[in-house]
Structures are given as structure tokens and as C-alpha cells.
């Protein structure tokens, strides 16, 4: 039968804490001392801030166009990426000897740059209408003068980069619009030349020549019909010759097949039948002899030789028959076929005539196409000239508009080069910080105290939880057995045992104190090597 766990009273828990007080106090002392030693040896972090505002253009917007809010924000973001790049921050690290201790212990430059980038904070200031009117640059450093110097240099980098970007952008825009104007001018010249060339080419395509062109077209049409009929007749003639040649070739092939059939096949002769019978008889005898005699026996060898001679005679008959067929076919093949040769010659002549007639037909069709083009060009010349005029006017209007844009961009470029356009300026220079912003030593020490207290309570729980699950007092006996306690007998100790218990407790306490004293520098060394509180301090400062 299972019994529920007996809930202890607060007084009992207080007794446990009082009994294990040194198990709680010693870890608290060790952790708090180590943390305090590490925290109070952390370097101070100072913070310097400068304010940069956006200065509007001194020229009216009718002369120089002002950039929009989105363009300005995008420009500031681009400048921030350039200023905080590795190529920009690495010289600052070397010039101001930033994170010297970290570099001496071998940290890679990528991590140093990441730390410096984390120490730099840019906050954009906006007005009531969410319009960007400036931004703050804040830099943290372990030396106040270094923080001020880095902040000032970053502010100057922002200003110089913004000026450079503005000049580069206006120069790029000016170069682009110049190219567009040049291309528009070239397109306008092309249209003008096209109109002049069209008028020069169509001088002969006048309405007075329409009648003569129509008469010439009629004659070419008649010639085209005659050529088409002649090509059709020649193609029919070639088809007939091809059919006749195919029949002659089939007849020649049939003659060769009949020649092979007329020569007697040796397998149908009486001699072949006798040889076949003789071969079968010899094979039967040879098989019987091999069963009775060894393969090297003279009789077996003689019988095998006799069988081979019969087989050779049969092979000679077949070879002689095939040779006769081949000889007759060669004689027939060498005999000229006059009818087939005449048909092939005539087909070649017809093919040549067909090609000649087709060439004449192609020339005729080209002449007809040229005449049709000239006829169609007569009524369309005036329409095309009107279309060219309209295209010229459209291109001229686009060209004039590009000239206006070119003038505006040129003014913007001139204003940017003389720093008369929209720019950013430093209003509040970088201050020299007098008090550090980090580390928060009291908060970090309190964190160490809490961790030490938690460790002490954890050790107490490790030792006391097993005791809570067993019967230790008369209340435990009454709860877990369900029986009343009639009498409780205290622990009986001899005088020697009574003296040994306090002495053992003092020895354990002394050992705990020694362990605590030894663990304080060890724990402090571990915390220092792991740089835990340096990261916590940097995180709380940012």
C-alpha cells in the first residue's frame, strides 16, 4: 500500500537550512567572491555621441531638385554600410589600438571588427511627420579619449562619404543623360536621313508611270504561265523515264536470280545422296569403334580420315556450284544494259532542262515582284512621307525634353560640386565622456550572488532530498505507518562518540573552507578565460 509524501512545515525546512547553513554559505562566498573579483577588474566602457543633421539646399527647388525622404534614408543606409565595412574599420582598429588585449591573445581580425561594429550605434532622428532630419552616432570604447576620437572620425567619414556619393551620383546621372541626349540626336538624324533617302529613291515611282508598269506586268505574267507549263511537262517526262528505268533494273535482277536457279544444285544429285549415305554409315561405324577402342587406335584414326574425305568431297561439290553461279553472274553483270543506259542519259538531260526552266521562272518571278513593288509604291509614297514627318516631330519633342532634363541635372551636379545642395553637417561634436556606462558591476555582482545562492540550495537539495524520502522523525513514523508513536528513544552515544561528532563536523567545515578558498581563484580564472562577463557587460551597455 502506497502512502502519500508527507508535506513538511516551514519550520522543518528552516531547520534543514539551519543544519546545512555552511553548505549554502560557502558556495555563496566562493561564487560571489570570484564574480566580484572578475567584475571589478573589468575595464570601464565609455560612450561618446555626436549629432549630425540634414542641411537643406540653399538653392530654390525650381533650380535644383531636392531628394525625397525615401531617397535620403536609402542614402544614409548605404553610407552606414560603407563606413562600418571592414576596409573602413580596420584602419581605426590599428590607429587607435582598439581591443589591444584581445588582439594580443590571438583573436582573429574578423571578431575584432565585429566587436567594433557592435560598439557603433546609429540612431536616425525623425520629426513629427516621420521625416528624417538627422541621426546620432554613438561609440563605446574603454578609453574616453579614444571614444571621442573614433566618434569624431566616424562623423567625418559620414560627411565625406555623403559628399562623395552625392558628387558621384550627380556625375553618373549627368553622364547618363548626356548619353541619352546623344542617342536621341542620332535617332533624329537617322529619321531625317531616312526621309531624304525615301524621297530620292521614289523619284521614279510617280503616278504617270503606272500605265507602263501595268503593261510590263501583264507580259511577265504570260511568260510566267508558259514557263510553269514547260516545267510541268518536263517533270512528267522525267517521272516516265524513272518508272521505265526501275522496270529495266527489276528485269536485270530477275535474270540473275533465274541464272542461279538454272544451275543444278549438287544437293539434288545422285552423287550427293550416295555421299550422304556413305557419311552416315561412316559416322555410325566411327561411333561404335570409339566405344570399343581408344581415340588413338589406328583403326579409329583411319575411319576418321575416311569420314573427313567424304565430308571434303561434299564441300567441294558445294564450292564448285557456288563458283559457277558467281562466274555466270559476273558475266551477266559485265554485259552492258543499253536500254537502262539510254534511260539514265535522257533523265540527266531532262533534269538539266528542268533546272534551266526553273531558273528562268525564278528570274521572271523576281521581275514581277519588282514591278509590283513599284506599282504599290506609287500611291503609298505620299502616305509614307507623312508618316516619316510625324515620326520626326515625335523624336524632336523627346529630344527637346531630354535637353531640359540635361540642364536640370547639370545644375544639380554644379550645386553638389560647390556644396550648395542638400547635405549633412555635424551640430553637436563628439563629447568627452567623464563617467563610464559599463560594466554594471553591482548588477553583475548581484547576479553572481544569486548564482552562488542557487548553487548552495542545489547542493542542500542533493543531500537532503534522500532524507526526506525516508523515516527520520516520529512524525515520519506516525505518517507512513499509520500507527501512534508510544515512545521515542533518543540516540545513545558513548562519551567518545559524543566528542567525535563535533570534531568530525569541525573537520568537515574546515575542509569546506579550504575548498572554498581554493575554488575562488580557480573559478575567477575560469570566468576570466571564458570572458563571460565581458560579453554580459557589452550586452548590457548596448
C-alpha positions in Angstrom: 0.0 0.0 0.0 1.5 3.3 -1.1 1.4 6.3 1.2 1.5 9.9 0.1 4.6 12.0 0.7 4.5 13.9 4.0 4.5 17.6 3.5 7.0 19.4 5.7 6.2 22.6 7.6 8.1 25.8 7.0 9.7 25.3 10.4 11.1 21.9 9.3 12.5 23.5 6.1 14.0 26.2 8.2 15.7 23.6 10.4 17.1 21.9 7.3 18.5 25.2 6.1 20.0 25.9 9.6 21.5 22.5 9.7 23.0 22.9 6.2 23.9 26.6 6.5 27.6 26.1 5.7 26.6 24.1 2.6 24.8 27.3 1.4 27.1 30.0 2.8 30.4 28.6 1.4 29.2 28.3 -2.3 27.7 31.8 -2.0 31.0 33.1 -0.7 33.0 31.3 -3.3 30.9 32.3 -6.3 30.3 35.9 -5.1 33.9 36.5 -4.4 35.1 35.1 -7.7 32.5 37.0 -9.7 33.2 40.3 -7.7 36.9 39.9 -8.3 36.4 39.4 -12.1 33.7 42.1 -12.4 35.7 44.8 -10.6 38.7 44.1 -12.7 36.7 44.6 -16.0 37.8 47.7 -17.9 35.5 50.7 -17.9 33.5 51.4 -21.1 32.9 55.0 -22.1 30.4 56.3 -24.6 30.7 59.3 -26.8 27.9 60.7 -29.0 27.7 63.2 -31.9 24.7 64.6 -33.6 24.5 65.0 -37.4 21.6 66.8 -39.1 20.4 67.1 -42.7 21.0 70.6 -44.1 18.6 71.5 -46.8 19.7 73.0 -50.1 20.4 76.7 -50.2 19.0 76.9 -53.8 15.3 77.0 -54.6 13.7 73.7 -55.7 12.8 75.3 -59.1 16.5 75.5 -59.8 17.8 72.3 -58.1 15.5 69.4 -57.3 15.5 68.1 -53.8 15.7 64.4 -53.0 12.8 62.6 -51.3 12.6 61.2 -47.8 12.9 57.6 -49.1 16.0 58.5 -51.2 17.6 60.2 -48.2 17.0 57.2 -45.9 18.3 54.8 -48.5 21.4 57.1 -49.0 22.1 57.1 -45.2 21.8 53.3 -45.0 24.2 52.9 -47.9 26.7 55.3 -46.2 26.4 53.4 -42.9 27.3 50.1 -44.7 30.3 51.7 -46.3 31.5 53.4 -43.0 31.1 50.2 -41.0 32.7 48.0 -43.5 35.9 46.1 -42.7 38.0 48.2 -45.0 36.9 51.3 -43.1 37.0 49.9 -39.5 40.3 48.0 -39.7 42.4 51.2 -40.0 40.6 52.6 -37.0 41.5 49.5 -35.0 45.2 49.9 -35.9 45.3 53.7 -35.5 43.6 53.8 -32.0 44.8 50.4 -30.9 41.3 49.1 -30.2 40.9 45.8 -28.3 44.6 45.5 -27.8 44.3 42.7 -25.2 42.0 40.7 -27.4 44.4 41.0 -30.4 47.4 40.1 -28.2 45.7 36.9 -27.2 45.2 35.9 -30.9 41.6 36.7 -31.7 41.1 37.0 -35.5 40.5 40.4 -37.0 37.0 39.3 -38.1 35.9 39.0 -34.4 37.6 42.3 -33.6 35.8 44.1 -36.4 32.5 42.5 -35.3 33.2 43.9 -31.7 33.9 47.4 -33.1 30.8 47.3 -35.3 28.8 46.3 -32.2 30.2 49.3 -30.3 29.0 51.7 -33.1 25.3 52.7 -32.9 23.5 54.9 -35.3 20.0 56.2 -34.4 18.0 58.1 -37.0 16.0 61.1 -35.7 12.7 61.9 -37.3 10.3 64.8 -36.9 6.6 64.6 -36.2 5.8 63.8 -39.8 8.4 60.9 -39.8 10.8 63.0 -41.9 14.4 62.2 -41.3 16.2 65.3 -40.0 19.3 63.9 -38.6 20.9 61.0 -36.7 23.1 60.3 -33.7 26.4 58.3 -33.8 27.4 56.7 -30.5 30.7 54.8 -30.0 31.7 52.9 -26.9 35.4 52.4 -26.0 37.5 51.5 -23.0 39.2 54.9 -23.2 37.2 58.1 -23.1 39.5 60.0 -25.5 39.5 57.1 -27.9 35.7 57.0 -27.8 35.7 60.7 -28.6 38.3 60.4 -31.4 36.6 57.4 -33.1 33.2 59.2 -32.9 34.6 62.3 -34.5 36.3 60.3 -37.2 33.2 58.3 -38.0 31.2 61.6 -38.2 33.8 63.0 -40.7 33.6 59.7 -42.7 29.8 60.0 -42.9 30.1 63.6 -44.1 32.8 62.9 -46.7 31.1 59.7 -47.9 27.8 61.6 -48.3 29.6 64.3 -50.2 31.4 61.8 -52.4 28.2 59.8 -53.0 26.3 63.0 -54.0 29.0 64.0 -56.4 29.3 60.5 -57.9 25.5 60.1 -58.2 25.2 63.5 -59.9 28.1 62.8 -62.2 26.7 59.4 -63.1 23.2 61.0 -63.8 24.9 63.7 -65.9 26.8 61.1 -67.9 23.6 59.0 -68.4 21.5 62.0 -69.5 24.3 63.1 -71.9 24.3 59.6 -73.4 20.5 59.8 -73.7 20.7 63.2 -75.4 23.4 61.9 -77.8 21.3 58.8 -78.7 18.2 60.9 -79.2 20.1 63.3 -81.5 21.4 60.3 -83.5 17.9 58.9 -83.8 16.6 62.3 -85.0 19.4 62.4 -87.6 18.6 58.9 -88.8 14.9 59.8 -89.3 15.8 62.9 -91.2 18.2 61.0 -93.5 15.6 58.2 -94.0 13.1 60.8 -95.2 15.6 62.3 -97.6 16.6 58.9 -98.9 13.0 57.9 -99.4 12.3 60.9 -101.5 15.4 60.3 -103.6 14.6 56.6 -104.2 10.9 57.1 -105.1 11.6 59.8 -107.8 10.6 57.2 -110.5 7.6 55.9 -108.6 5.3 58.6 -109.9 1.6 58.2 -111.0 2.5 58.9 -114.7 4.4 55.7 -114.9 1.6 53.5 -113.6 0.2 52.5 -117.1 3.6 51.4 -118.5 4.3 49.4 -115.3 0.9 47.6 -115.6 1.6 46.7 -119.3 5.0 45.3 -118.4 3.4 43.3 -115.6 1.0 41.7 -118.0 3.8 40.5 -120.3 5.7 39.0 -117.4 2.6 37.1 -116.2 2.2 35.5 -119.7 5.8 34.5 -119.7 5.4 33.0 -116.2 2.5 30.8 -117.3 4.5 29.4 -120.3 7.5 28.6 -118.0 5.2 26.9 -115.5 3.7 24.7 -118.2 7.1 23.8 -119.6 8.4 22.8 -116.1 5.4 20.6 -115.6 5.8 18.8 -118.9 9.5 18.1 -118.2 8.7 16.8 -114.8 6.1 14.4 -116.2 8.7 13.2 -118.8 11.2 12.6 -116.0 8.7 10.6 -114.0 8.0 8.3 -117.0 11.7 7.8 -117.6 12.3 7.0 -113.9 9.5 4.4 -114.0 10.9 2.8 -117.1 14.4 2.6 -115.6 13.0 1.0 -112.5 11.3 -1.7 -114.6 14.6 -2.4 -116.5 16.6 -2.8 -113.3 14.0 -5.2 -111.9 14.3 -7.3 -115.1 18.1 -7.5 -114.8 17.8 -8.6 -111.2 15.3 -11.3 -112.1 17.6 -12.6 -114.8 20.4 -13.0 -112.2 18.0 -14.9 -109.9 16.9 -17.2 -112.8 20.6 -17.9 -113.6 21.2 -19.2 -110.1 18.1 -21.4 -110.3 19.2 -23.0 -113.7 22.5 -24.2 -112.4 21.9 -27.6 -110.9 22.2 -27.7 -107.1 24.6 -30.6 -106.1 22.4 -31.5 -103.1 19.7 -32.7 -105.6 22.1 -35.1 -107.5 22.5 -38.9 -107.0 26.2 -38.5 -106.1 25.3 -36.2 -103.2 22.8 -38.8 -101.9 25.4 -41.5 -102.1 28.0 -39.3 -100.3 25.4 -38.5 -97.6 24.6 -42.2 -97.1 28.3 -43.0 -97.0 28.9 -40.3 -94.5 26.1 -41.5 -92.2 27.4 -45.1 -92.4 31.0 -44.0 -91.5 29.7 -41.9 -88.6 27.9 -44.9 -87.2 30.9 -47.1 -87.6 33.2 -44.4 -86.0 30.9 -44.0 -83.1 30.8 -47.8 -82.4 34.6 -48.0 -82.7 35.1 -45.1 -80.2 33.0 -47.1 -77.7 35.2 -50.1 -78.2 38.6 -48.6 -79.0 40.7 -45.7 -77.8 40.7 -42.5 -79.9 44.4 -43.0 -80.9 43.8 -46.6 -82.2 44.9 -46.9 -85.9 41.5 -48.2 -87.0 39.8 -45.2 -85.3 42.2 -42.8 -87.0 41.7 -44.5 -90.4 38.0 -44.4 -90.1 38.1 -40.7 -89.1 40.3 -39.9 -92.1 37.8 -41.8 -94.4 34.9 -39.7 -92.9 36.8 -36.5 -93.4 37.5 -37.3 -97.1 33.7 -37.9 -97.7 33.0 -34.5 -96.0 35.6 -32.8 -98.1 34.1 -34.3 -101.3 30.7 -32.9 -100.3 32.2 -29.4 -99.5 34.0 -29.4 -102.9 30.7 -30.1 -104.7 29.0 -27.1 -102.9 32.0 -24.8 -103.6 32.1 -25.8 -107.3 28.3 -25.0 -107.5 28.7 -21.6 -105.9 31.7 -20.8 -108.1 29.7 -21.5 -111.3 26.9 -19.2 -110.1 29.3 -16.4 -109.3 31.1 -16.8 -112.6 27.8 -16.6 -114.6 26.6 -13.6 -112.5 29.9 -11.7 -113.2 29.5 -12.4 -116.9 25.9 -11.1 -116.8 26.9 -8.0 -114.8 29.7 -7.1 -117.2 27.2 -7.2 -120.1 26.0 -3.6 -120.8 22.3 -2.7 -120.5 21.7 -0.3 -123.4 18.1 0.4 -122.6 18.9 1.4 -118.9 21.8 3.5 -120.0 19.7 5.3 -122.6 17.0 6.0 -120.0 19.6 7.4 -117.5 21.1 9.7 -120.1 17.8 11.0 -121.1 16.9 11.6 -117.4 20.0 13.7 -116.9 19.2 15.8 -120.0 15.6 16.3 -118.7 17.0 17.3 -115.2 19.2 19.9 -116.7 16.4 21.4 -118.8 14.2 21.5 -115.7 16.8 23.4 -113.7 17.2 25.9 -116.6 13.5 26.4 -116.9 13.2 26.9 -113.1 16.0 29.5 -113.1 14.1 31.4 -115.8 10.9 31.1 -113.8 12.7 32.5 -110.6 14.0 35.4 -112.6 10.5 36.0 -114.0 9.0 36.0 -110.5 11.7 38.4 -109.2 10.9 40.8 -112.1 7.2 40.5 -111.3 7.9 41.3 -107.6 9.9 44.3 -108.5 7.2 45.7 -110.8 4.5 45.0 -108.1 6.7 46.8 -105.5 7.0 49.8 -107.8 3.2 49.8 -108.6 2.4 49.6 -104.8 4.9 52.4 -104.1 3.1 54.9 -106.3 0.0 55.5 -104.2 1.9 54.9 -100.9 4.8 57.4 -101.3 2.8 60.3 -100.0 1.5 58.3 -97.1 5.0 57.2 -96.1 6.4 60.7 -96.3 3.6 61.9 -94.0 4.5 59.0 -91.5 8.1 60.0 -91.6 7.2 63.6 -90.8 5.2 62.6 -87.8 8.0 60.3 -86.5 10.4 63.2 -86.9 8.2 65.5 -84.9 7.8 62.9 -82.1 11.5 62.3 -81.9 12.2 66.1 -81.9 9.8 66.5 -79.0 11.5 63.8 -77.0 14.9 65.3 -77.8 13.8 68.8 -76.6 12.5 67.3 -73.3 15.9 65.5 -72.7 17.7 68.8 -73.2 15.6 70.3 -70.4 16.4 67.4 -68.1 20.1 67.6 -69.1 20.1 71.3 -68.0 18.5 70.4 -64.6 21.0 67.6 -63.9 23.9 69.8 -64.9 22.7 72.4 -62.3 22.4 69.7 -59.7 26.0 68.5 -60.4 27.3 72.0 -60.2 25.5 72.6 -56.9 26.9 69.3 -55.5 30.4 70.2 -56.5 30.1 73.6 -54.8 28.3 72.0 -51.7 25.2 74.1 -52.3 22.8 71.2 -52.4 21.2 69.0 -49.6 24.0 67.7 -47.3 24.6 66.6 -43.7 26.6 68.6 -41.1 27.8 68.0 -37.5 25.7 70.0 -35.0 27.0 68.5 -31.7 30.6 67.4 -31.8 31.7 64.3 -30.1 31.7 64.7 -26.3 34.5 63.6 -24.0 32.7 61.1 -21.6 33.6 61.5 -17.9 31.8 58.6 -16.4 31.7 55.0 -17.8 28.4 53.5 -19.0 29.6 49.9 -18.4 30.2 47.5 -16.8 27.3 47.5 -14.3 29.4 46.0 -11.5 26.7 46.0 -8.8 24.2 44.2 -11.1 26.8 41.6 -12.2 27.9 41.0 -8.6 24.2 40.6 -7.6 24.0 38.1 -10.5 26.9 36.2 -9.0 25.4 36.2 -5.6 22.2 34.8 -7.0 24.1 32.1 -8.8 26.0 31.2 -5.7 22.8 31.0 -3.6 21.2 28.8 -6.2 24.3 26.5 -6.2 24.2 26.3 -2.4 20.5 25.4 -2.4 21.1 22.8 -5.1 23.8 21.1 -3.0 21.5 21.2 0.0 18.7 19.6 -2.0 21.2 16.9 -3.2 22.0 15.9 0.4 18.5 16.4 2.0 16.1 15.1 -0.6 17.0 11.4 0.0 16.5 12.0 3.8 13.0 13.5 3.1 12.1 10.2 1.4 13.0 8.1 4.5 11.7 8.0 8.1 13.8 10.4 10.2 11.4 11.6 12.9 8.5 10.3 15.0 6.2 12.4 12.7 7.5 10.4 9.7 6.9 7.1 11.6 3.3 8.1 12.5 2.6 9.3 8.9 4.0 6.4 6.9 2.9 3.5 9.3 -0.5 5.0 10.4 0.2 3.9 14.0 0.5 6.0 17.1 4.0 6.6 18.5 4.1 5.4 22.1 7.7 6.3 22.9 10.7 7.6 21.2 14.2 6.7 22.2 17.0 9.3 21.6 20.3 8.3 20.1 22.5 6.8 22.7 26.2 7.8 22.4 29.2 6.9 24.3 31.4 9.7 25.7 34.0 9.1 23.0 31.3 9.2 20.2 29.8 12.3 21.7 33.2 14.0 21.4 33.9 12.6 18.0 30.8 14.0 16.3 31.6 17.8 16.9 35.2 17.1 16.0 34.2 15.5 12.7 31.8 18.4 12.0 34.6 20.9 12.6 36.9 18.9 10.3 34.3 18.8 7.5 33.7 22.6 7.9 37.5 23.2 7.8 37.7 21.1 4.6 34.8 23.1 3.1 36.5 26.4 4.0 39.7 25.2 2.3 37.9 24.1 -0.8 36.1 27.4 -0.9 39.3 29.3 -0.6 40.9 27.2 -3.4 37.9 27.4 -5.6 37.7 31.2 -5.5 40.8 31.9 -7.6 40.1 28.8 -9.8 36.6 30.0 -10.6 37.8 33.5 -11.1 40.4 32.2 -13.6 37.8 30.3 -15.5 35.5 33.3 -15.7 38.3 35.4 -16.9 39.4 33.0 -19.5 35.9 32.4 -20.8 35.2 36.2 -21.0 31.6 35.6 -19.9 31.2 38.9 -18.0 32.9 40.8 -20.8 30.1 39.7 -23.1 27.5 40.3 -20.5 28.9 43.8 -19.8 29.0 44.6 -23.5 25.4 43.4 -24.0 24.1 45.4 -21.0 25.9 48.5 -22.2 24.5 48.3 -25.7 
